[in-house]
Amino acid sequence: MMRVISRRRLKNNRVISGTLFRYLLSEALFSFLVAFLFFFFIFFVNQLLLLAQEILAKKVPFYQVALLVLYAIPSIIAMSAPFAALVGILMTIGRLTSDNEVLVMLSSGLPYRNIFIPALVVGILISMLSFYANDVLLPMGTIQFSRLWRRIMASTPALELESNSVKRFKDTVVVTGNVEGNSINDVLILDRTKDGERRLIMARNAELRDAGREGLSLDMTGAFIQSSKEVSRRDYDYASATFLRYWVSQEDMIQNVSSITPSQMSSIDVLKEIRVKEKALAEKIDERYRKVMSQGLSLEAILRRGPNREAWNRRANQAAAFIREGEIARDLKKDRSLSIYRLEFYKKFSIPFGALSFVFLAVPLGLLAKKSGQTVGFIFGLIIAGVYWAMLLGGQTMGVRLGYSPFWCMWLPNILAVSIGIVMCLFRIRR
């Protein structure tokens, strides 16, 4: 049972018991720690052990693998903390309810705020922890991860190619079929020659060789090569070879792994990049609309002059050009890269502060527990976490592909959790 609080009667219902606050806070933090270890292990296995297995198979030193795992831990902390807060609070409130401790508290004249405020404090602390890990530790870890990965690539370039994959280098795209050891079946290479021509190379079999500081090479048998001019696609050359060696320089490989995605940046850096992209997009749109205006004025001039002028016969082409320029201008507004950056910016706040929004939902749900409160809370927490994650992925997909508002795509799950939780709280209090 709940420890004895104080026999002194509360004269003001707005007063919160310090003993009860510390008791509930410690219980919630302990349950959070248990849930955090569970989610941390799940994300650790999914995101890191597979990577470690892949690079260990290439005989990368173990200490380098351990460092890669260490640098990737901040991303796991940022993802695990909000879901652990949800499950931890559900387990805590569920146990208090099933053990009748909540009933004793209410019978003593203590209001529900004595339960809600400790849970709210836990949610705030965990949200701040998750945001710090995502916005500060993650970019730092990403920089160190990229540096170490470049060193590994310099010593083991064979890491780059795997079965049924598409690898993009500086000016080269390599598509591979089945890869067994150093042998590759069905290789397709798309690149450009020194003269700027597009080139396509195909081979049924290839042998991957580590060229050390030079990069890596592909020794292809039965190769076919086709190159074409950029301007005139009908001007092309083709050839076949029984043996062909293709080189990928180390510089191209390092450049490929050095780029940082918006999810690996801090929120300030993402916001700065958004401002740069918005400015560049605005300039492109203004330029395109000037062309639309020019086409419109030309069409108007033709129509005003009437059919007696020679330009009258070109009015259909002029109208088609005007419509085409307008469609291009509208399509420019749907900048996919800018949408991704906006989504990631809002995501950097919505996921960490999801722990705070989960408090409003977890407390009333935990109060519904009758028996086995911790077990029921754990199961409900996993279900809600799965639904939340599915909504987040769905919102991200709709934001990128359908152009929906990035704010609503990323914050709608949190807003729904808070709204449902408040409605359940009000219903519980009135009952």
Sequence and secondary structure as in RCSB ss.txt:
>XXXX:A:sequence
MMRVISRRRLKNNRVISGTLFRYLLSEALFSFLVAFLFFFFIFFVNQLLLLAQEILAKKVPFYQVALLVLYAIPS
IIAMSAPFAALVGILMTIGRLTSDNEVLVMLSSGLPYRNIFIPALVVGILISMLSFYANDVLLPMGTIQFSRLWR
RIMASTPALELESNSVKRFKDTVVVTGNVEGNSINDVLILDRTKDGERRLIMARNAELRDAGREGLSLDMTGAFI
QSSKEVSRRDYDYASATFLRYWVSQEDMIQNVSSITPSQMSSIDVLKEIRVKEKALAEKIDERYRKVMSQGLSLE
AILRRGPNREAWNRRANQAAAFIREGEIARDLKKDRSLSIYRLEFYKKFSIPFGALSFVFLAVPLGLLAKKSGQT
VGFIFGLIIAGVYWAMLLGGQTMGVRLGYSPFWCMWLPNILAVSIGIVMCLFRIRR
>XXXX:A:secstr
      SS  S TT   HHHHHHHHHHHHHHHHHHHHHHHHHHHIIIIIHHHHHHHTTT  HHHHHHHHHHHHHH
HHHHHHHHHHHHHHHHHHHHHHHTTHHHHHHHTT  THHHHHHHHHHHHHHHHHHHHIIIIIHHHHHHHHHHHHH
HHHHH GGGG  TT EEE SS EEEE  EETTEEEEEEEEEE TTS EEEEEEEEEEEEE GGG EEEEEEEEEE
EEE SS TT EEEEEEEEEEEEE HHHHHHHHH   GGGS HHHHHHHHHHHHHHHHHHHHHHHHHHHHHHHHHH
HHHHH TTSGGGGGHHHHHHHHHHHHHHHHHHT  HHHHHHHHHHHHHHHTTTHHHHHHHHHHHHHTT  S HHH
HHHHHHHHHHHHHHHHHHHHHHHHHHS   HHHHHHHHHHHHHHHHHHHHHHHHH 
